[in-house]
């Protein structure tokens, strides 16, 4: 069964550093998403991406964050100048169409900022 | 803005007992409704979803949920719990053109 893959599975970075989290969505999917889950808290929406542009973003997704689809297969989340509170599990997801179609999640990238 | 509430952050049942995890949404327009499960150190896996049609939805691993518009609810049930059902369960909602919004999650513990 096709799946969303994410790398790295775990990354430790120093405060202030830039981090890039990578995702390979399911190949025929057109919508891509990033979510995050701070330890012990709920899964929060960050951003959705369609047709090479951001279609929706939350208040969390400020100028510190950016997303990119650098080629036909990868979808990346860049976090600039990381802060301690950016420590979380970041989930990439994809779907064939928005909302009604099932959103498939990757296994997550656990980011620890020290 | 739409929201979803999961009543009970932690539910404990005995093996073989009924599982009931509660989810309510706040909206005058019925959303699309989903239940996801997260096993330890794993990602989110779709259990079941309701978009249109039959209000009783069956999912994987013997779970089912019923959409009740009058109660704005989408509670998740399983007749007989198994040890392997222990996990975090998330209810989520979305509307056409909007992102999936999650509830805070319910941890299900199953004891022998």
Interface residues (C-beta under 8 A of the other chain):
Chain A: X4 X33 X35 X41 X42 X43 X44 X45 X48 X56 X58 X91 X93 X98 X99 X100 X102 X103 X104 X105 X106 X107 X108
Chain B: X32 X34 X36 X42 X43 X44 X45 X46 X49 X51 X90 X92 X94 X95 X96 X97 X98 X99 X100 X101 X102 X103 X104 X105
